[in-house]
Amino acid sequence: MFYNEKVIKLIVYSLYALCAGLILVDVFYHKHGHFAFEEWFGFYAVYGFISCLAIVFVAVWFRKYIKRDEDYYD
């Protein structure tokens, strides 16, 4: 089912539409943030994206230090 190219395109375009819709809702929704930058347009989308990138980069960096050699058990 998921190997069908049409289904994959439908899922990807649906996610694009969902993200665009959530960004558009941000225009009409008044936020009450604790700090001024929390009220910026798209702040939480950018914050979430940067946080996700940071988690990935830290995990890749950390993996270099905890990964064992291939011949560890030999």
Secondary structure, DSSP 4 states (H G I P E B T S, - for coil): -TTSHHHHHHHHHHHHHHHHHHHHHHHHPPP--SSGGGGSTTHHHHHHHHHHHHHHHHHHHHHHHHPPPTTTT-
